[in-house]
Amino acid sequence: MSFLLNCPICGTREVTDFGFGGEIVVRPESRPGERELNAYNYFRANTDGVQREWWWHRAGCRTWFQAERNTSTNEVLWTAVPEITDATQAPVSPVAEARAAGGEELR
């Protein structure tokens, strides 16, 4: 079944423009054991109803975002680009790393 999905950057598009990234699951806090890592990577609730998911706008701005969708009806309740709230989650900038190593001339 096809449905519309609202990209937070580009607006509403056909779902075929997007890639499904899976359910949102909580990452393990520390280095997980083998059993915990397998559960994190492979086991999903696969809820019949409302769940939060990752989506990727592959045919547009290429942004990863989160959506809350009813899996029974494909009704999309909201979409948003997640905020980075922890510095450890932020992507590392190669330019910032080079500057920190003494490469002041890099812009």
Backbone torsions as a table, in degrees:
resi	resn	phi	psi	omega
1	MET	NA	133.7	179.9
2	SER	-93.3	151.2	177.2
3	PHE	-153.0	171.1	179.3
4	LEU	-97.7	144.5	179.7
5	LEU	-130.0	136.3	-177.4
6	ASN	-95.7	110.2	174.1
7	CYS	-74.3	130.2	179.8
8	PRO	-62.3	-20.4	-179.0
9	ILE	-97.3	-48.6	-171.3
10	CYS	-97.8	-17.6	-177.0
11	GLY	99.2	-167.6	-173.6
12	THR	-73.5	131.7	179.1
13	ARG	-141.7	164.2	174.0
14	GLU	-64.8	142.3	-176.6
15	VAL	-60.1	-23.1	179.3
16	THR	-66.6	-14.4	175.5
17	ASP	-78.0	-9.2	-172.1
18	PHE	-116.4	158.0	172.2
19	GLY	-111.0	136.0	179.7
20	PHE	-81.8	128.8	-178.1
21	GLY	-103.5	-2.7	178.1
22	GLY	100.8	173.5	178.3
23	GLU	-66.3	150.7	173.9
24	ILE	-80.6	123.8	178.3
25	VAL	-125.6	152.9	-179.5
26	VAL	-78.6	130.2	178.3
27	ARG	-71.4	147.8	173.9
28	PRO	-61.3	142.6	-177.4
29	GLU	-68.7	-40.9	-177.8
30	SER	-124.9	-171.4	179.2
31	ARG	-63.0	115.9	-175.5
32	PRO	-79.2	154.6	171.6
33	GLY	-75.9	173.6	-176.9
34	GLU	-59.6	-43.9	-179.5
35	ARG	-64.1	-45.0	-179.7
36	GLU	-66.3	-39.1	178.4
37	LEU	-65.0	-43.0	176.8
38	ASN	-62.0	-42.3	178.4
39	ALA	-62.6	-42.6	179.5
40	TYR	-64.0	-42.9	-176.2
41	ASN	-78.1	-32.3	-167.8
42	TYR	-119.0	-25.9	-174.7
43	PHE	-96.1	128.6	-179.8
44	ARG	-128.7	155.8	-178.8
45	ALA	-73.0	-31.8	-179.1
46	ASN	49.8	54.4	-175.2
47	THR	-64.1	136.5	170.5
48	ASP	-92.2	93.4	-174.2
49	GLY	145.1	-150.5	-174.6
50	VAL	-80.7	130.6	175.0
51	GLN	-146.2	157.7	176.3
52	ARG	-96.5	139.5	-172.6
53	GLU	-138.9	159.1	169.9
54	TRP	-94.0	138.7	175.0
55	TRP	-134.7	152.3	-178.9
56	TRP	-127.6	125.8	179.3
57	HIS	-83.7	82.9	-172.8
58	ARG	-73.1	-26.3	-178.5
59	ALA	-104.7	23.0	-179.0
60	GLY	-146.5	-118.9	-174.3
61	CYS	-77.8	-7.6	177.6
62	ARG	64.9	26.4	179.6
63	THR	-88.0	138.5	169.8
64	TRP	-85.9	136.0	178.2
65	PHE	-147.6	170.2	179.7
66	GLN	-107.5	147.8	176.9
67	ALA	-137.0	149.0	172.1
68	GLU	-110.5	120.1	-171.2
69	ARG	-134.8	142.2	173.1
70	ASN	-85.3	112.8	-175.7
71	THR	-71.2	-17.1	178.3
72	SER	-77.9	-37.6	-174.8
73	THR	-113.4	-9.4	-173.0
74	ASN	62.5	20.0	174.8
75	GLU	-74.3	125.0	178.9
76	VAL	-92.8	119.5	-175.8
77	LEU	-85.1	-38.2	174.8
78	TRP	-164.1	160.3	173.6
79	THR	-137.3	150.6	179.1
80	ALA	-162.8	149.9	171.1
81	VAL	-81.5	126.5	-177.7
82	PRO	-68.8	144.2	176.6
83	GLU	-85.1	143.6	174.7
84	ILE	-88.5	111.2	-175.3
85	THR	-101.6	-12.4	-177.2
86	ASP	-126.4	130.7	-177.9
87	ALA	-58.7	-26.5	-179.7
88	THR	-72.7	-15.5	178.9
89	GLN	-88.8	-17.2	-176.2
90	ALA	-69.3	141.0	177.0
91	PRO	-65.2	146.3	-180.0
92	VAL	-83.0	128.9	178.4
93	SER	-87.7	124.0	177.5
94	PRO	-60.8	-34.2	179.2
95	VAL	-67.2	-43.7	178.1
96	ALA	-62.3	-39.5	177.8
97	GLU	-64.1	-42.3	-179.9
98	ALA	-65.5	-40.6	177.5
99	ARG	-63.1	-43.1	-179.9
100	ALA	-63.2	-27.7	179.6
101	ALA	-86.6	4.3	176.6
102	GLY	107.4	4.4	179.3
103	GLY	-87.8	67.4	-176.0
104	GLU	-63.3	-25.5	-176.3
105	GLU	-74.4	-10.8	179.0
106	LEU	-72.4	136.2	178.2
107	ARG	-124.0	NA	NA
